[in-house]
């Protein structure tokens, strides 16, 4: 019998068989937040994990408790209320129900995992209890969405005896996030939660999810995450807003290349972008070609209403276009294209670092790539004041203090800055920066430095 804490015991009660699974959060080194454009994402799994425990019910009730010290969440709903009039799982109906009832994307994702398992794996709708907790630190769920979904799917499969083949858990998580939750999930996030190896960088070309061999990280090199507060009076742009802006830019490029509106509409409906320019991905446009052929076509900003009047459609199912909102089209489009080039160069340098006699020069170049990425994210409006101050301070320190580079990760809305630290001096500086810029609440963990394996290897 598992040794549960008192709240967990009270949630499940006595004498029930409980299955568990856990998955790691990831630290985005480069490419995160541009996966929708087909960018190469470099991610490393952290030692912060989401642990999910599941037990069967027999009354058709779905009950979920997220044990978060700062913002505990609870949901109880009859599964029958989420089914259509014929008792079947209909994703649009579930999405509409959750949007009006749940009020948070976290519930949409977790409930979505349950409903996807009922539809795709034919588990019975008898009901279940789900307990969610964070291991290795406390905090909100924003950066933990992907591991929460992967762990939930695997724990449900164990509970109901459903077989999940290799890569099936990430695929089902993508279905739950895309068709039921409010925002589309990137393949990179769920693949890292599933496939990540401890202290190794996982490169994923998100077209939609081509996994490259993991990259060894030298013993004296560390990727450190520092969680920073957000000022109550500032509101950085949400990643979905920037994604929509980049997709608007891609649509404008496609129309400039004389792609027929009919073909664009058909590709959007069918979800098959293979015949679209650059196979539907901004990241496939070489930076030099973008600069000389397309950059001048893109406005700095445009409202959603003006865009719809001129182009009629945005080539991205995950985009959310509002007529009255203004979108940073040029900056967002440029970010995806140049971020892919930065991530590709970073991957090459890291892969050859151990055999490179000029390793210090390579590390300095890797740091510059991170700074360039951060500057690009700032141009998109994604960087909070404190995150910007932290990165600016690191740049002022230079490499003498062991920090080679820094950038805001685009891990949802979690406000995490990734540092590239070298040796003991770099770790010492990272700890000092964490105390200076980290989360003000002592209940929360400000620094992420460890690593742990994905669910496939744990």
C-alpha positions as CSV (number, residue, x, y, z in Angstrom):
1,X,0.0,0.0,0.0
2,X,1.3,3.4,-0.9
3,X,2.2,5.8,1.9
4,X,0.0,8.7,1.1
5,X,-0.2,12.0,2.9
6,X,-3.4,12.8,4.8
7,X,-5.1,14.9,2.2
8,X,-4.5,12.2,-0.4
9,X,-5.9,9.6,2.0
10,X,-9.0,11.6,2.5
11,X,-9.4,12.1,-1.2
12,X,-9.2,8.4,-2.1
13,X,-10.4,6.8,1.1
14,X,-9.3,3.4,2.3
15,X,-8.9,0.1,0.6
16,X,-8.7,1.3,-3.1
17,X,-6.2,0.1,-5.7
18,X,-4.4,3.2,-7.0
19,X,-2.1,3.4,-10.0
20,X,0.5,6.1,-10.4
21,X,2.6,7.7,-13.1
22,X,4.9,10.8,-13.3
23,X,6.5,12.8,-16.0
24,X,9.1,15.7,-15.9
25,X,8.6,19.3,-16.8
26,X,11.1,20.6,-19.4
27,X,13.5,23.5,-19.5
28,X,13.4,25.1,-22.9
29,X,16.9,26.0,-24.1
30,X,16.1,27.2,-27.6
31,X,13.2,26.9,-30.0
32,X,10.4,26.7,-27.4
33,X,7.4,28.8,-28.3
34,X,8.1,28.5,-32.0
35,X,7.2,24.8,-32.4
36,X,4.0,25.7,-34.2
37,X,6.1,27.1,-37.0
38,X,8.1,23.9,-37.4
39,X,11.0,25.1,-35.4
40,X,13.7,22.9,-34.0
41,X,13.2,22.8,-30.2
42,X,16.1,22.0,-27.8
43,X,14.7,20.9,-24.4
44,X,16.0,19.1,-21.3
45,X,13.8,17.4,-18.7
46,X,14.0,18.8,-15.2
47,X,13.7,17.3,-11.8
48,X,10.3,19.0,-11.3
49,X,7.7,16.3,-12.1
50,X,4.0,15.9,-12.1
51,X,2.8,12.8,-10.3
52,X,-0.7,11.6,-11.1
53,X,-2.6,8.9,-9.1
54,X,-5.8,7.3,-10.4
55,X,-8.4,5.0,-8.9
56,X,-11.6,3.6,-10.4
57,X,-15.1,4.7,-9.4
58,X,-18.4,2.9,-10.1
59,X,-20.8,5.9,-10.0
60,X,-19.9,7.6,-13.3
61,X,-18.3,10.6,-11.5
62,X,-15.0,12.2,-12.6
63,X,-13.3,13.8,-9.6
64,X,-9.9,15.6,-9.9
65,X,-7.9,17.2,-7.2
66,X,-4.7,19.2,-8.0
67,X,-2.7,19.5,-4.8
68,X,-1.0,22.8,-5.3
69,X,0.2,24.7,-2.2
70,X,-0.6,28.2,-3.6
71,X,-3.7,27.4,-5.6
72,X,-5.3,24.0,-5.0
73,X,-7.9,23.0,-7.6
74,X,-10.9,20.7,-7.3
75,X,-13.4,19.5,-10.0
76,X,-16.2,17.0,-9.7
77,X,-18.4,16.3,-12.7
78,X,-20.6,13.4,-14.0
79,X,-19.0,12.0,-17.1
80,X,-22.5,11.6,-18.7
81,X,-22.7,15.4,-18.7
82,X,-19.8,15.6,-21.1
83,X,-21.2,13.1,-23.6
84,X,-23.5,13.9,-26.5
85,X,-27.2,12.9,-26.7
86,X,-26.3,9.4,-27.8
87,X,-23.8,8.9,-25.0
88,X,-20.8,9.3,-27.2
89,X,-17.6,11.3,-26.9
90,X,-17.8,14.4,-29.2
91,X,-14.8,16.6,-28.8
92,X,-16.4,20.0,-29.8
93,X,-19.3,19.4,-27.3
94,X,-16.8,18.6,-24.5
95,X,-14.7,21.7,-25.4
96,X,-17.8,23.9,-25.2
97,X,-18.9,22.4,-21.9
98,X,-15.5,22.9,-20.3
99,X,-15.2,26.5,-21.6
100,X,-18.4,27.5,-19.8
101,X,-18.0,25.4,-16.7
102,X,-14.3,24.9,-15.8
103,X,-12.9,28.4,-16.4
104,X,-9.3,27.2,-16.6
105,X,-7.3,25.4,-19.3
106,X,-5.8,23.0,-16.7
107,X,-9.1,21.3,-16.3
108,X,-9.7,21.2,-20.0
109,X,-6.5,19.3,-20.4
110,X,-7.0,16.7,-17.6
111,X,-10.7,16.1,-18.4
112,X,-9.6,15.9,-22.1
113,X,-7.2,13.1,-21.3
114,X,-10.1,11.1,-19.7
115,X,-12.4,11.7,-22.6
116,X,-9.8,10.8,-25.1
117,X,-9.1,7.5,-23.3
118,X,-12.8,6.8,-23.4
119,X,-13.1,7.5,-27.1
120,X,-9.7,6.3,-28.5
121,X,-9.0,3.4,-26.1
122,X,-12.6,2.4,-25.3
123,X,-12.1,2.4,-21.5
124,X,-15.5,2.3,-19.6
125,X,-17.0,5.5,-18.4
126,X,-17.5,4.2,-14.9
127,X,-15.8,7.2,-13.4
128,X,-12.5,7.8,-11.6
129,X,-10.6,9.8,-9.1
130,X,-7.5,11.6,-10.2
131,X,-5.0,13.2,-7.8
132,X,-2.3,15.6,-9.3
133,X,0.7,16.8,-7.4
134,X,4.1,18.4,-8.2
135,X,7.3,16.7,-7.1
136,X,10.6,18.5,-6.8
137,X,9.1,21.9,-6.0
138,X,5.9,23.8,-5.8
139,X,4.2,26.2,-8.2
140,X,1.5,26.7,-10.7
141,X,0.5,24.3,-13.5
142,X,1.3,26.5,-16.5
143,X,4.7,24.9,-17.3
144,X,3.5,21.5,-16.2
145,X,0.7,21.0,-18.7
146,X,2.4,18.5,-20.9
147,X,3.8,16.2,-18.2
148,X,0.4,16.4,-16.4
149,X,-1.3,15.1,-19.5
150,X,1.3,12.4,-20.3
151,X,1.3,11.1,-16.7
152,X,-2.6,11.2,-16.5
153,X,-2.9,9.2,-19.7
154,X,-0.5,6.5,-18.5
155,X,-2.0,6.3,-15.1
156,X,-5.5,5.9,-16.6
157,X,-4.2,3.2,-19.0
158,X,-2.8,1.3,-16.0
159,X,-6.0,1.6,-14.0
160,X,-8.3,0.3,-16.8
161,X,-5.8,-2.2,-18.4
162,X,-5.5,-0.3,-21.7
163,X,-2.4,-0.9,-23.7
164,X,-0.5,2.1,-24.8
165,X,2.0,1.6,-27.6
166,X,5.3,3.5,-27.8
167,X,4.5,7.2,-28.7
168,X,0.8,6.6,-28.2
169,X,0.7,8.7,-24.9
170,X,2.2,11.8,-26.6
171,X,-0.2,11.3,-29.6
172,X,-3.3,11.1,-27.3
173,X,-2.0,14.1,-25.3
174,X,-1.9,16.1,-28.5
175,X,-5.5,15.1,-29.3
176,X,-6.7,16.2,-25.9
177,X,-4.9,19.5,-26.0
178,X,-5.7,20.3,-29.6
179,X,-9.4,19.3,-29.8
180,X,-10.6,19.8,-26.2
181,X,-8.3,22.3,-24.4
182,X,-8.2,25.9,-25.4
183,X,-4.7,26.1,-26.8
184,X,-2.9,23.6,-29.1
185,X,0.0,21.9,-27.5
186,X,3.4,21.5,-29.1
187,X,4.8,18.1,-29.9
188,X,8.1,19.1,-28.3
189,X,6.6,19.5,-24.9
190,X,4.8,16.2,-24.7
191,X,7.7,14.3,-26.3
192,X,10.1,15.6,-23.8
193,X,7.8,14.6,-20.9
194,X,7.7,11.1,-22.5
195,X,11.1,10.6,-24.2
196,X,13.5,12.9,-22.2
197,X,16.6,11.4,-20.7
198,X,18.2,12.8,-17.6
199,X,20.9,15.5,-18.2
200,X,20.6,15.1,-21.9
201,X,19.2,17.7,-24.4
202,X,16.4,16.3,-26.6
203,X,16.3,17.9,-30.1
204,X,12.8,17.8,-31.7
205,X,12.0,19.2,-35.1
206,X,8.4,20.0,-34.7
207,X,7.1,19.1,-38.2
208,X,5.2,17.7,-36.4
209,X,7.6,15.7,-34.1
210,X,10.8,14.4,-35.6
211,X,13.1,13.3,-32.7
212,X,16.9,13.5,-33.2
213,X,19.4,11.7,-31.0
214,X,19.9,13.2,-27.6
215,X,22.9,15.5,-27.0
216,X,25.3,14.8,-24.2
217,X,25.9,17.7,-21.9
218,X,29.5,18.0,-20.5
219,X,29.8,17.5,-16.8
220,X,30.8,21.1,-16.1
221,X,28.0,22.6,-18.2
222,X,24.6,23.2,-16.6
223,X,21.3,24.4,-17.9
224,X,19.6,26.3,-15.0
225,X,16.1,27.6,-14.8
226,X,15.2,30.6,-12.7
227,X,11.6,31.3,-12.0
228,X,10.8,35.0,-11.7
229,X,7.8,37.0,-10.4
230,X,5.6,39.0,-12.7
231,X,4.7,42.6,-11.7
232,X,0.9,42.9,-11.1
233,X,0.7,46.0,-13.3
234,X,2.3,44.4,-16.4
235,X,0.8,42.0,-18.9
236,X,3.3,40.5,-21.4
237,X,1.7,39.1,-24.5
238,X,0.5,35.5,-24.3
239,X,2.2,32.9,-26.5
240,X,-1.0,32.2,-28.3
241,X,-1.2,35.9,-29.4
242,X,2.4,35.7,-30.8
243,X,1.6,32.4,-32.5
244,X,-1.4,33.9,-34.2
245,X,0.7,36.8,-35.4
246,X,3.3,34.5,-36.9
247,X,0.6,32.5,-38.6
248,X,-0.8,35.7,-40.1
249,X,2.7,36.4,-41.5
250,X,2.9,32.9,-43.0
251,X,-0.5,33.4,-44.6
252,X,0.6,36.7,-46.1
253,X,3.7,35.0,-47.6
254,X,1.6,32.2,-49.0
255,X,-0.7,34.6,-50.7
256,X,2.3,36.6,-52.1
257,X,3.4,33.3,-53.6
258,X,0.0,33.1,-55.3
259,X,-1.4,30.3,-53.3
260,X,-5.1,30.1,-54.2
261,X,-7.5,30.9,-51.4
262,X,-9.4,27.7,-52.2
263,X,-6.3,25.6,-51.7
264,X,-5.5,27.4,-48.4
265,X,-9.0,26.8,-47.1
266,X,-8.9,23.2,-48.1
267,X,-5.5,22.7,-46.4
268,X,-6.8,24.3,-43.2
269,X,-10.0,22.1,-43.1
270,X,-8.1,18.9,-43.9
271,X,-5.1,19.7,-41.7
272,X,-2.8,18.7,-44.5
273,X,-0.3,21.5,-45.2
274,X,2.1,19.4,-47.3
275,X,1.2,21.2,-50.6
276,X,1.4,24.7,-49.0
277,X,4.6,26.8,-49.5
278,X,7.5,25.4,-47.4
279,X,5.3,22.5,-46.5
280,X,3.3,24.8,-44.2
281,X,6.1,25.7,-41.8
282,X,7.7,29.1,-41.4
283,X,10.9,27.4,-40.1
284,X,11.5,26.0,-43.6
285,X,12.1,29.4,-45.0
286,X,15.9,30.1,-45.0
287,X,16.7,33.3,-43.1
288,X,18.5,34.9,-46.0
289,X,15.5,34.2,-48.4
290,X,13.1,35.6,-45.9
291,X,15.1,38.8,-45.5
292,X,15.4,39.5,-49.2
293,X,12.0,38.1,-50.5
294,X,9.4,38.5,-47.7
295,X,10.4,40.7,-44.9
296,X,9.3,43.9,-46.6
297,X,5.8,42.4,-47.2
298,X,5.0,42.2,-43.5
299,X,3.6,45.1,-41.6
300,X,4.9,45.8,-38.1
301,X,1.4,45.3,-36.7
302,X,-2.1,44.7,-38.0
303,X,-5.5,44.2,-36.4
304,X,-7.3,40.9,-36.7
305,X,-10.2,42.7,-38.5
306,X,-8.0,44.3,-41.1
307,X,-6.2,41.0,-41.7
308,X,-9.5,39.1,-42.2
309,X,-10.8,41.7,-44.7
310,X,-7.6,41.3,-46.8
311,X,-6.8,37.6,-46.5
312,X,-10.0,35.9,-45.2
313,X,-8.3,33.1,-43.3
314,X,-5.2,32.4,-41.2
315,X,-3.4,29.2,-42.0
316,X,-3.2,27.7,-38.5
317,X,-5.9,25.8,-36.7
318,X,-4.3,26.7,-33.4
319,X,-4.4,30.4,-34.0
320,X,-7.0,32.6,-32.3
321,X,-7.7,35.7,-34.3
322,X,-9.7,38.5,-32.7
323,X,-10.8,41.4,-35.0
324,X,-10.1,44.1,-32.4
325,X,-6.6,42.9,-31.3
326,X,-3.4,44.1,-32.9
327,X,-0.8,41.5,-33.7
328,X,3.1,42.0,-34.0
329,X,3.3,40.2,-37.4
330,X,6.8,41.2,-38.5
331,X,8.5,40.4,-35.2
332,X,6.6,37.1,-34.6
333,X,7.2,35.8,-38.1
334,X,10.9,36.7,-38.0
335,X,11.3,35.0,-34.6
336,X,10.2,31.6,-35.9
337,X,12.5,31.7,-38.9
338,X,15.6,33.0,-37.1
339,X,15.0,30.9,-34.0
340,X,15.1,27.7,-36.1
341,X,18.5,28.8,-37.4
342,X,19.7,29.7,-33.9
343,X,18.6,26.3,-32.5
344,X,20.2,24.4,-35.4
345,X,23.5,26.2,-34.8
346,X,23.3,25.6,-31.1
347,X,22.7,21.9,-31.6
348,X,25.7,21.6,-33.9
349,X,28.0,23.4,-31.3
350,X,26.7,21.3,-28.4
351,X,27.1,18.1,-30.3
352,X,30.7,18.8,-31.1
353,X,31.6,20.6,-27.8
354,X,33.5,17.7,-26.2
355,X,35.8,17.3,-29.3
356,X,36.2,21.0,-30.0
357,X,39.6,22.4,-29.0
358,X,38.1,25.9,-29.1
359,X,35.3,25.0,-26.7
360,X,35.4,28.3,-24.9
361,X,34.7,30.1,-28.2
362,X,31.9,27.6,-28.9
363,X,30.4,28.3,-25.5
364,X,30.5,32.0,-26.0
365,X,28.8,31.6,-29.4
366,X,26.1,29.4,-27.8
367,X,25.5,32.2,-25.2
368,X,25.2,34.8,-27.9
369,X,22.6,32.6,-29.6
370,X,20.6,32.5,-26.4
371,X,20.8,36.3,-26.0
372,X,19.7,36.8,-29.6
373,X,16.7,34.5,-29.0
374,X,15.8,36.5,-25.9
375,X,16.0,39.8,-27.8
376,X,13.7,38.3,-30.4
377,X,11.2,37.2,-27.8
378,X,11.3,40.7,-26.3
379,X,10.5,42.2,-29.7
380,X,7.4,40.0,-29.7
381,X,6.3,41.4,-26.4
382,X,6.8,38.2,-24.4
383,X,9.4,39.3,-21.9
384,X,8.3,40.6,-18.5
385,X,10.2,43.4,-16.8
386,X,11.9,41.2,-14.2
387,X,12.9,38.6,-16.7
388,X,14.3,41.3,-18.9
389,X,16.3,42.8,-15.9
390,X,17.7,39.3,-15.1
391,X,19.0,38.7,-18.6
392,X,20.4,42.2,-18.9
393,X,22.2,41.7,-15.6
394,X,23.7,38.4,-16.8
395,X,24.9,40.2,-20.0
396,X,26.6,42.9,-17.8
397,X,28.4,40.3,-15.7
398,X,30.0,38.7,-18.8
399,X,31.4,35.2,-19.0
400,X,33.9,35.7,-16.2
401,X,31.2,34.7,-13.6
402,X,30.6,31.5,-15.4
403,X,27.2,32.4,-17.1
404,X,27.7,32.0,-20.8
405,X,24.2,33.0,-21.9
406,X,20.6,33.5,-20.9
407,X,17.1,33.8,-22.4
408,X,13.5,33.7,-21.4
409,X,12.1,30.3,-22.0
410,X,8.7,30.3,-23.8
411,X,7.3,27.7,-21.4
412,X,3.7,28.9,-21.6
413,X,3.3,31.7,-19.1
414,X,5.6,30.4,-16.4
415,X,8.3,33.2,-16.5
416,X,11.4,31.0,-16.5
417,X,14.8,32.3,-17.5
418,X,17.2,29.6,-18.8
419,X,20.9,30.2,-17.9
420,X,23.9,28.4,-19.5
421,X,26.3,28.0,-16.6
422,X,29.8,26.7,-16.7
423,X,31.5,25.0,-13.8
424,X,31.2,25.7,-10.1
425,X,31.6,29.4,-10.6
426,X,28.6,29.4,-13.0
427,X,26.5,27.5,-10.5
428,X,27.5,29.9,-7.7
429,X,26.5,32.9,-9.8
430,X,23.2,31.1,-10.8
431,X,22.4,30.6,-7.1
432,X,23.1,34.3,-6.4
433,X,20.9,35.4,-9.3
434,X,18.1,33.1,-8.1
435,X,18.1,34.8,-4.7
436,X,18.1,38.2,-6.3
437,X,15.6,37.7,-9.0
438,X,13.7,34.5,-8.1
439,X,10.2,34.1,-6.8
440,X,9.5,36.2,-3.7
441,X,7.2,33.6,-2.1
442,X,9.3,31.2,0.1
443,X,6.9,28.4,-0.6
444,X,7.9,28.2,-4.2
445,X,11.1,26.9,-5.7
446,X,12.9,29.6,-7.7
447,X,15.7,27.6,-9.2
448,X,15.6,24.4,-11.4
449,X,19.0,22.7,-11.9
450,X,18.4,18.9,-11.7
451,X,17.1,16.5,-14.4
452,X,15.1,13.4,-14.5
453,X,13.9,10.9,-17.1
454,X,10.7,11.0,-19.1
455,X,7.9,8.4,-18.5
456,X,9.3,6.0,-21.1
457,X,12.6,5.6,-19.1
458,X,11.3,6.0,-15.5
